[in-house]
Amino acid sequence: MNSTFRGGVHPKGHKELSREMPLRVFDPKGDLVFPLAQHIGKPAKAIVKKGDPVLAGQRIAEADGFVSANIICSCSGKVKAVEKRRTIAGLMQECIVVENDGQFTAIEGFGTREDISGITKEEILRRVADAGIIGLGGAGFPTHVKLAPKNPDAIRYLIANGAECEPYITCNDQLMRSEADTIVEGIEITLKLFPNAEGVIAIEDNKPEAIAAMEKAAAGHDRIRVLPLYTKYPQGGERSLIKVIAGVDFPITKLPADVGCIVDNVGTLYAIARAVEYREPLFCHVLTVTGEAVASPCNLIVRDGTSFAELVEAAGGIKEGVTPKKVISGGPMMGIAVSTLDVPITKTTNAVTVLGEDIVEKAQAQATSCLHCGRCTTVCPSGLMPQMMQDAILAGDLERYETKLYGLDCVACGSCTYICPAKRPLTQMFKQTKAEIMARKRAAAAGGKK
């Protein structure tokens, strides 16, 4: 029986562009650029300097605090610089630039399988931390921190997120089809940390091949099952999955672990298996290059630090006769538009989407006053009232927005903007407002410490 959550929308998937394209390895030719801030928490601290030789799999920046993550070099070569470079968000941020020698020589012992039958919980967490694994579903939370809740015995569900509900993106679909056994190994390893938990592999039902592959791999594993989900956006959202599987709603002030759940992307669980069993740190992951403006949409295994420009070329370049109107890091619902292809991917980049038309630009030209139709409230997966949240923002009443309308619970999924017949930029307003409120809170906290 299919499962789903309240609200949500049904945008056109566009997955037919790349869903049948098998994963293939892509090795870049140019310099690789590694931003030090590519995860939630404190940026990593560079431990190499200009001129240093490096190998694939070598740690080049280390976690700088509890909520932080190591950064691993994805090629062999020489450190060209440690300097500010432009990143996906358009900001100039501190990065390690490596001159790629094209050999991709790995560190000693890389990929050597070990017997982990007697491995301890502490060693699992140490290997995950050493590998620099973060959530590969978009948020980028350091995985070793997520896997160490205050009360591991209270965790009831380890949810493997294979929903991949964002339009255009198909790389996790292909990962589940081709690497189902390794993903299940990652689930089994992670379940060692949570003795009372059940592993649930959640996949939208528009991925029958992935469902079949994961069911075959999970057969015989008593604590693991596959749950097909009704295809609806944002089915892959953390809170949506927890509502479906655990039947729990929880405010933004709480973490999934507080309600007995741990949610990890299937790519993250694959990385856990490789790190724990094969001592492979995280320096490459799956990614989709797609959109109507690229010649040959594809699913790739890419090395962190690769430029968007090289990935577009890997997909055959821009389609002849087409002028791209927008390039997005990720998909159109939750992705970030990039202003140049001369930026590097990070661990959390799951797609490069090149569009032949800019639907946001068209919507802006058609925007009208709010029609008070209530559709935005109907589709909000968090049960919020976007129309009233917008009114509070326009009135400058941020206290009402936060405390009365629970605006910080917005997950920025874009459902309200998608469904709005007045073409109001609701999600954009909510993102900006949340950033402003959080900046004020940080400033207040900093002032209180003086």
RODO-2510 file (C-alpha; in nm, 4 decimals, decimal comma):
residues 450
     n   res          X          Y          Z
     1     m     0,0000     0,0000     0,0000
     2     n     0,1410     0,3394    -0,0953
     3     s     0,1953     0,6031     0,1718
     4     t     0,2042     0,9806     0,1628
     5     f     0,1674     1,2992     0,3699
     6     r    -0,0685     1,5966     0,3835
     7     g    -0,0413     1,8686     0,1220
     8     g     0,2177     1,8652    -0,1531
     9     v     0,2054     1,9245    -0,5276
    10     h     0,2585     1,7372    -0,8539
    11     p     0,5078     1,9278    -1,0691
    12     k     0,6095     1,7756    -1,3998
    13     g     0,8971     1,5385    -1,3280
    14     h     1,1124     1,5750    -1,6436
    15     k     1,2901     1,2600    -1,5238
    16     e     1,2545     1,0952    -1,8627
    17     l     1,5516     1,3049    -1,9786
    18     s     1,8002     1,1020    -1,7726
    19     r     1,6303     0,8240    -1,5740
    20     e     1,7504     0,5439    -1,8046
    21     m     2,1075     0,6701    -1,8261
    22     p     2,3325     0,4374    -1,6191
    23     l     2,5882     0,5844    -1,3818
    24     r     2,9312     0,6409    -1,5325
    25     v     3,2528     0,7721    -1,3838
    26     f     3,3639     1,1175    -1,4929
    27     d     3,7206     1,2293    -1,4257
    28     p     3,7808     1,6037    -1,4641
    29     k     4,0793     1,7546    -1,6431
    30     g     4,1008     2,0985    -1,4836
    31     d     4,1890     2,2272    -1,1386
    32     l     3,9686     2,1107    -0,8528
    33     v     3,8370     2,3622    -0,6007
    34     f     3,7311     2,2616    -0,2477
    35     p     3,5335     2,5202    -0,0463
    36     l     3,6001     2,4909     0,3259
    37     a     3,2325     2,5601     0,3994
    38     q     3,0337     2,2834     0,2326
    39     h     2,8392     2,1460     0,5273
    40     i     2,6144     2,2694     0,8071
    41     g     2,8220     2,3947     1,0974
    42     k     3,1670     2,5475     1,1212
    43     p     3,3824     2,5463     0,8050
    44     a     3,6699     2,3007     0,7968
    45     k     4,0272     2,4217     0,8570
    46     a     4,2851     2,3792     0,5803
    47     i     4,5803     2,1568     0,6768
    48     v     4,7700     2,1932     0,3477
    49     k     4,9461     2,4898     0,1926
    50     k     5,0508     2,6069    -0,1505
    51     g     5,2990     2,3691    -0,3115
    52     d     5,2075     2,0624    -0,1053
    53     p     5,1673     1,7362    -0,3036
    54     v     4,8346     1,5615    -0,2478
    55     l     4,6709     1,2267    -0,3327
    56     a     4,3114     1,1215    -0,3922
    57     g     4,1635     1,0262    -0,0569
    58     q     4,3951     1,2521     0,1419
    59     r     4,2493     1,4798     0,4073
    60     i     4,3199     1,8405     0,3098
    61     a     4,0984     2,0176     0,5647
    62     e     3,9895     1,8953     0,9045
    63     a     3,6722     1,9451     1,1046
    64     d     3,7003     2,2585     1,3161
    65     g     3,4550     2,1912     1,5958
    66     f     3,1841     1,9448     1,6955
    67     v     2,9501     2,0248     1,4041
    68     s     3,1996     2,0282     1,1211
    69     a     3,3416     1,7780     0,8714
    70     n     3,6715     1,6793     0,7135
    71     i     3,7302     1,7588     0,3460
    72     i     3,9030     1,5001     0,1300
    73     c     4,1020     1,5606    -0,1885
    74     s     3,9509     1,3884    -0,4927
    75     c     4,2576     1,3901    -0,7186
    76     s     4,6329     1,3696    -0,7068
    77     g     4,8448     1,6717    -0,7842
    78     k     4,9711     1,9817    -0,6056
    79     v     4,8043     2,2493    -0,3969
    80     k     4,7912     2,5560    -0,6179
    81     a     4,6476     2,7985    -0,3643
    82     v     4,4419     2,8429    -0,0502
    83     e     4,2374     3,1470    -0,1393
    84     k     3,8917     3,2911    -0,1835
    85     r     3,7012     3,1632    -0,4868
    86     r     3,3435     3,2111    -0,6006
    87     t     3,1110     2,9294    -0,4925
    88     i     2,7634     2,8060    -0,5811
    89     a     2,5906     3,0644    -0,3609
    90     g     2,7708     3,3441    -0,5482
    91     l     2,9907     3,4274    -0,2502
    92     m     3,3677     3,4528    -0,2376
    93     q     3,4692     3,1857     0,0134
    94     e     3,7945     3,0312     0,1320
    95     c     3,8862     2,7334    -0,0865
    96     i     4,1708     2,4902    -0,1438
    97     v     4,2677     2,4836    -0,5132
    98     v     4,4442     2,1696    -0,6370
    99     e     4,6291     2,1449    -0,9663
   100     n     4,5011     1,8131    -1,1034
   101     d     4,7765     1,5895    -1,2500
   102     g     4,5186     1,3691    -1,4247
   103     q     4,6510     1,0496    -1,2610
   104     f     4,4084     1,0299    -0,9669
   105     t     4,6615     0,8351    -0,7618
   106     a     4,5000     0,7271    -0,4342
   107     i     4,6370     0,7047    -0,0815
   108     e     4,7878     0,3754     0,0331
   109     g     4,5306     0,1155     0,1380
   110     f     4,2423     0,2900    -0,0359
   111     g     3,9601     0,0477    -0,1184
   112     t     4,0992    -0,2492     0,0785
   113     r     3,8147    -0,4535     0,2219
   114     e     3,8249    -0,5358     0,5941
   115     d     3,6440    -0,7821     0,8183
   116     i     3,4089    -0,5655     1,0255
   117     s     3,2086    -0,8426     1,1924
   118     g     3,3356    -0,7397     1,5365
   119     i     3,3508    -0,3647     1,4816
   120     t     3,2465    -0,1455     1,7744
   121     k     2,9992     0,1426     1,7673
   122     e     3,2789     0,3832     1,8518
   123     e     3,4884     0,2640     1,5590
   124     i     3,1959     0,2995     1,3172
   125     l     3,1468     0,6600     1,4229
   126     r     3,5204     0,7298     1,4024
   127     r     3,5472     0,5944     1,0481
   128     v     3,2421     0,7925     0,9365
   129     a     3,3902     1,1089     1,0849
   130     d     3,7347     1,0440     0,9373
   131     a     3,5769     0,9941     0,5937
   132     g     3,4191     1,3409     0,5998
   133     i     3,0699     1,2041     0,5344
   134     i     2,7834     1,4535     0,5447
   135     g     2,4185     1,4280     0,4431
   136     l     2,4130     1,3953     0,0650
   137     g     2,0431     1,4738     0,0360
   138     g     2,1000     1,8496     0,0376
   139     a     2,1288     1,9751     0,3962
   140     g     2,4885     1,8618     0,4497
   141     f     2,4687     1,7839     0,8216
   142     p     2,7840     1,5999     0,9427
   143     t     2,6805     1,2343     0,9545
   144     h     2,8918     1,1298     1,2533
   145     v     2,7059     1,3890     1,4608
   146     k     2,3644     1,2748     1,3362
   147     l     2,4502     0,9122     1,4195
   148     a     2,5365     0,9949     1,7807
   149     p     2,2077     1,1060     1,9442
   150     k     2,1801     1,1341     2,3210
   151     n     1,9776     0,8128     2,3511
   152     p     2,0533     0,5632     2,0706
   153     d     1,8215     0,3052     2,2276
   154     a     1,5238     0,5387     2,1691
   155     i     1,5685     0,5403     1,7903
   156     r     1,2838     0,3403     1,6330
   157     y     1,3429     0,4038     1,2632
   158     l     1,6484     0,4414     1,0436
   159     i     1,4958     0,5867     0,7270
   160     a     1,6906     0,5425     0,4034
   161     n     1,5686     0,8284     0,1865
   162     g     1,5419     0,7117    -0,1732
   163     a     1,2359     0,9202    -0,2582
   164     e     1,4243     1,1579    -0,4916
   165     c     1,1116     1,3691    -0,5407
   166     e     1,2816     1,6786    -0,6882
   167     p     1,2036     1,7176    -1,0616
   168     y     1,4758     1,6304    -1,3164
   169     i     1,7077     1,4470    -1,0712
   170     t     1,7617     1,0727    -1,1276
   171     c     2,1076     0,9872    -0,9897
   172     n     1,9805     0,8197    -0,6712
   173     d     1,7384     0,6135    -0,8804
   174     q     2,0354     0,4807    -1,0748
   175     l     2,2428     0,4364    -0,7571
   176     m     1,9707     0,2177    -0,6044
   177     r     1,9427     0,0133    -0,9228
   178     s     2,3165    -0,0533    -0,9489
   179     e     2,4420    -0,0481    -0,5877
   180     a     2,1494    -0,1829    -0,3864
   181     d     2,3621    -0,4407    -0,2003
   182     t     2,6096    -0,1765    -0,0827
   183     i     2,3300     0,0558     0,0313
   184     v     2,1826    -0,2298     0,2366
   185     e     2,5302    -0,2937     0,3822
   186     g     2,5361     0,0723     0,4869
   187     i     2,1974     0,0323     0,6534
   188     e     2,3130    -0,2822     0,8364
   189     i     2,6271    -0,1047     0,9586
   190     t     2,4256     0,1943     1,0787
   191     l     2,1688    -0,0285     1,2532
   192     k     2,4536    -0,1563     1,4735
   193     l     2,4353     0,1850     1,6411
   194     f     2,0612     0,1588     1,7106
   195     p     1,9635    -0,1798     1,8588
   196     n     1,5890    -0,1071     1,8686
   197     a     1,5549     0,0483     1,5229
   198     e     1,4033    -0,0812     1,2014
   199     g     1,5542     0,0137     0,8676
   200     v     1,2954     0,1499     0,6239
   201     i     1,3972     0,2184     0,2631
   202     a     1,1544     0,4823     0,1344
   203     i     1,1195     0,5113    -0,2458
   204     e     0,8572     0,6895    -0,4554
   205     d     0,6546     0,4476    -0,6676
   206     n     0,7659     0,6094    -0,9943
   207     k     1,0933     0,4165    -0,9527
   208     p     0,9830     0,0513    -0,9953
   209     e     1,3292    -0,0695    -1,0985
   210     a     1,4882     0,0842    -0,7878
   211     i     1,2161    -0,0631    -0,5657
   212     a     1,2734    -0,4094    -0,7140
   213     a     1,6515    -0,3832    -0,6742
   214     m     1,6295    -0,2688    -0,3122
   215     e     1,3698    -0,5357    -0,2256
   216     k     1,6001    -0,8034    -0,3664
   217     a     1,8982    -0,6686    -0,1721
   218     a     1,6976    -0,6372     0,1519
   219     a     1,5561    -0,9913     0,1311
   220     g     1,6729    -1,1947     0,4300
   221     h     1,7555    -0,8868     0,6378
   222     d     1,5042    -0,9096     0,9220
   223     r     1,5390    -0,5476     1,0323
   224     i     1,5129    -0,3893     0,6867
   225     r     1,2106    -0,3347     0,4619
   226     v     1,1258    -0,1333     0,1517
   227     l     0,8315     0,1086     0,1637
   228     p     0,6965     0,2343    -0,1725
   229     l     0,5665     0,5905    -0,1420
   230     y     0,3021     0,7760    -0,3396
   231     t     0,4726     1,0024    -0,5932
   232     k     0,4198     1,3572    -0,4743
   233     y     0,6486     1,6514    -0,3999
   234     p     0,8060     1,6987    -0,1401
   235     q     0,7746     1,3319    -0,0455
   236     g     1,1512     1,3155     0,0168
   237     g     1,1480     1,5942     0,2745
   238     e     1,2695     1,4784     0,6144
   239     r     0,9519     1,5801     0,7940
   240     s     0,7307     1,4327     0,5230
   241     l     0,9063     1,0956     0,5522
   242     i     0,8841     1,0939     0,9302
   243     k     0,5134     1,1760     0,9165
   244     v     0,4523     0,8866     0,6771
   245     i     0,6705     0,6275     0,8514
   246     a     0,6517     0,7210     1,2211
   247     g     0,3200     0,9095     1,2151
   248     v     0,4774     1,2045     1,3961
   249     d     0,4673     1,5808     1,3421
   250     f     0,7390     1,7799     1,5151
   251     p     0,8399     2,1487     1,5278
   252     i     1,1602     2,2887     1,3839
   253     t     1,2966     2,3262     1,7372
   254     k     1,3282     1,9459     1,7566
   255     l     1,5477     1,7055     1,5649
   256     p     1,4345     1,3779     1,4031
   257     a     1,6212     1,1899     1,6772
   258     d     1,3947     1,3578     1,9329
   259     v     1,1012     1,1653     1,7819
   260     g     1,2893     0,8376     1,7416
   261     c     1,4056     0,8740     1,3812
   262     i     1,7328     0,8998     1,1899
   263     v     1,7014     0,9954     0,8208
   264     d     1,9881     0,9408     0,5784
   265     n     1,9965     0,9711     0,2010
   266     v     2,0697     0,6434     0,0192
   267     g     2,3878     0,8043    -0,1142
   268     t     2,4991     0,8753     0,2420
   269     l     2,4372     0,5135     0,3428
   270     y     2,6350     0,3965     0,0406
   271     a     2,9207     0,6243     0,1535
   272     i     2,8994     0,4828     0,5072
   273     a     2,9406     0,1284     0,3751
   274     r     3,2427     0,2229     0,1658
   275     a     3,4019     0,4194     0,4504
   276     v     3,3531     0,1609     0,7229
   277     e     3,4181    -0,1580     0,5246
   278     y     3,6677    -0,0317     0,2659
   279     r     3,8273     0,2714     0,4383
   280     e     3,7205     0,4928     0,1481
   281     p     3,6743     0,8576     0,2490
   282     l     3,4035     1,0586     0,0774
   283     f     3,5412     1,2480    -0,2194
   284     c     3,3033     1,1488    -0,4976
   285     h     2,9297     1,0993    -0,5273
   286     v     2,6478     1,0601    -0,7808
   287     l     2,5074     1,3586    -0,9692
   288     t     2,2644     1,4238    -1,2556
   289     v     2,3408     1,6669    -1,5385
   290     t     2,0118     1,7411    -1,7089
   291     g     1,7690     1,9946    -1,8508
   292     e     1,6231     2,0675    -2,1933
   293     a     1,9251     2,2807    -2,2825
   294     v     2,1937     2,0078    -2,2544
   295     a     2,2640     1,7732    -2,5434
   296     s     2,2904     1,4424    -2,3563
   297     p     2,1498     1,4383    -2,0003
   298     c     2,3302     1,1828    -1,7852
   299     n     2,3989     1,0420    -1,4399
   300     l     2,7606     1,0607    -1,3289
   301     i     2,9913     0,9566    -1,0481
   302     v     3,1802     1,2811    -0,9986
   303     r     3,4776     1,3982    -0,7976
   304     d     3,4200     1,6774    -0,5464
   305     g     3,5648     2,0082    -0,6610
   306     t     3,4835     1,9559    -1,0303
   307     s     3,3595     2,2692    -1,2093
   308     f     3,0066     2,3044    -1,3423
   309     a     3,1574     2,3847    -1,6821
   310     e     3,3277     2,0449    -1,7104
   311     l     3,0095     1,8650    -1,6064
   312     v     2,8019     2,0415    -1,8712
   313     e     3,0624     1,9356    -2,1275
   314     a     3,0375     1,5785    -1,9953
   315     a     2,6682     1,5920    -2,0885
   316     g     2,7505     1,6834    -2,4461
   317     g     2,7524     2,0573    -2,3891
   318     i     2,4683     2,2932    -2,4681
   319     k     2,2221     2,1606    -2,7253
   320     e     2,2740     2,3084    -3,0695
   321     g     2,0458     2,6021    -3,1408
   322     v     1,9499     2,6473    -2,7739
   323     t     2,0404     2,9439    -2,5560
   324     p     2,0346     2,8407    -2,1878
   325     k     1,8318     3,0769    -1,9725
   326     k     1,9170     2,9418    -1,6279
   327     v     2,1587     2,6989    -1,4639
   328     i     2,0563     2,5518    -1,1298
   329     s     2,2574     2,3681    -0,8688
   330     g     2,0029     2,1000    -0,7852
   331     g     1,6483     2,0946    -0,9193
   332     p     1,3972     2,3723    -0,9952
   333     m     1,1995     2,3476    -0,6707
   334     m     1,4754     2,3749    -0,4089
   335     g     1,7888     2,4356    -0,6125
   336     i     2,0037     2,7493    -0,6333
   337     a     2,0520     2,9425    -0,9571
   338     v     2,4191     2,9952    -1,0381
   339     s     2,5492     3,2992    -1,2223
   340     t     2,8501     3,1272    -1,3790
   341     l     2,9652     2,7760    -1,4694
   342     d     3,3044     2,8581    -1,3209
   343     v     3,2110     2,7322    -0,9744
   344     p     3,2890     2,3963    -0,8103
   345     i     3,0463     2,1296    -0,7025
   346     t     3,0536     2,0296    -0,3356
   347     k     2,9569     1,7120    -0,1525
   348     t     2,5909     1,8174    -0,1463
   349     t     2,5543     1,9008    -0,5175
   350     n     2,3181     1,6385    -0,6583
   351     a     2,2411     1,7939    -0,9971
   352     v     2,3310     2,0534    -1,2554
   353     t     2,0093     2,1511    -1,4334
   354     v     2,0341     2,3680    -1,7447
   355     l     1,7024     2,5176    -1,8550
   356     g     1,6063     2,6547    -2,1939
   357     e     1,3462     2,8828    -2,0392
   358     d     1,3273     3,0677    -1,7099
   359     i     0,9861     2,9973    -1,5574
   360     v     1,0633     3,2180    -1,2567
   361     e     1,1226     3,5146    -1,4852
   362     k     0,7931     3,4438    -1,6614
   363     a     0,6100     3,4180    -1,3299
   364     q     0,7507     3,7510    -1,2124
   365     a     0,6115     3,9175    -1,5233
   366     q     0,2666     3,7727    -1,4496
   367     a     0,2541     3,8408    -1,0738
   368     t    -0,0601     4,0024    -0,9300
   369     s    -0,1950     4,0793    -0,5857
   370     c    -0,2872     3,7835    -0,3641
   371     l    -0,6225     3,6319    -0,4681
   372     h    -0,6931     3,4903    -0,1195
   373     c    -0,7762     3,1528    -0,2754
   374     g    -0,6078     2,9488     0,0000
   375     r    -0,4314     2,7067    -0,2324
   376     c    -0,0948     2,7757    -0,0689
   377     t    -0,2310     2,6629     0,2680
   378     t    -0,3782     2,3473     0,1138
   379     v    -0,0464     2,2292    -0,0320
   380     c     0,1910     2,3293     0,2510
   381     p     0,3391     2,0038     0,3889
   382     s     0,4157     2,1760     0,7197
   383     g     0,0551     2,2883     0,7734
   384     l     0,1455     2,6580     0,7638
   385     m    -0,0504     2,9539     0,6275
   386     p     0,1699     3,1110     0,3594
   387     q    -0,0770     3,3865     0,2739
   388     m    -0,0792     3,5153     0,6335
   389     m     0,2986     3,4714     0,6572
   390     q     0,3347     3,6921     0,3509
   391     d     0,1024     3,9525     0,5049
   392     a     0,3136     3,9600     0,8217
   393     i     0,6330     4,0092     0,6207
   394     l     0,4841     4,2922     0,4152
   395     a     0,3655     4,4576     0,7380
   396     g     0,7127     4,4236     0,8899
   397     d     0,5745     4,2141     1,1753
   398     l     0,8492     3,9531     1,2087
   399     e     0,7451     3,8662     1,5655
   400     r     0,4033     3,7561     1,4395
   401     y     0,5686     3,5717     1,1516
   402     e     0,7877     3,3737     1,3906
   403     t     0,5802     3,3238     1,7057
   404     k     0,2183     3,3251     1,5856
   405     l     0,2488     3,1855     1,2340
   406     y     0,5473     2,9536     1,2980
   407     g     0,7235     3,0870     0,9911
   408     l     1,0559     2,9283     1,0859
   409     d     0,8947     2,5852     1,0383
   410     c     0,8868     2,6554     0,6626
   411     v     1,1081     2,3994     0,4849
   412     a     1,1366     2,6165     0,1699
   413     c     1,0061     2,3354    -0,0510
   414     g     0,8484     2,5798    -0,2968
   415     s     0,5056     2,4124    -0,3055
   416     c     0,3224     2,7357    -0,2210
   417     t     0,5013     2,9310    -0,4937
   418     y     0,4385     2,6532    -0,7445
   419     i     0,0630     2,6437    -0,6821
   420     c     0,0014     3,0195    -0,6444
   421     p    -0,2221     3,1450    -0,9317
   422     a    -0,1120     3,5018    -0,8549
   423     k     0,2531     3,4020    -0,9157
   424     r     0,3627     3,5479    -0,5819
   425     p     0,7291     3,4763    -0,4878
   426     l     0,6280     3,3273    -0,1527
   427     t     0,9175     3,0877    -0,0974
   428     q     1,1746     3,3524    -0,1848
   429     m     1,0178     3,5878     0,0705
   430     f     1,0204     3,3176     0,3374
   431     k     1,3852     3,2278     0,2742
   432     q     1,4908     3,5922     0,3031
   433     t     1,2842     3,6451     0,6162
   434     k     1,4212     3,3347     0,7854
   435     a     1,7754     3,4470     0,7059
   436     e     1,7022     3,7901     0,8535
   437     i     1,5503     3,6476     1,1721
   438     m     1,8372     3,4035     1,2218
   439     a     2,0929     3,6804     1,1619
   440     r     1,9240     3,8906     1,4314
   441     k     1,9304     3,5956     1,6715
   442     r     2,3013     3,5383     1,6098
   443     a     2,3754     3,9070     1,6614
   444     a     2,1758     3,9083     1,9844
   445     a     2,3554     3,5973     2,1081
   446     a     2,6937     3,7440     2,0217
   447     g     2,6037     4,0653     2,2018
   448     g     2,5036     3,8717     2,5104
   449     k     2,8415     3,7027     2,5280
   450     k     3,0343     4,0298     2,5436
***
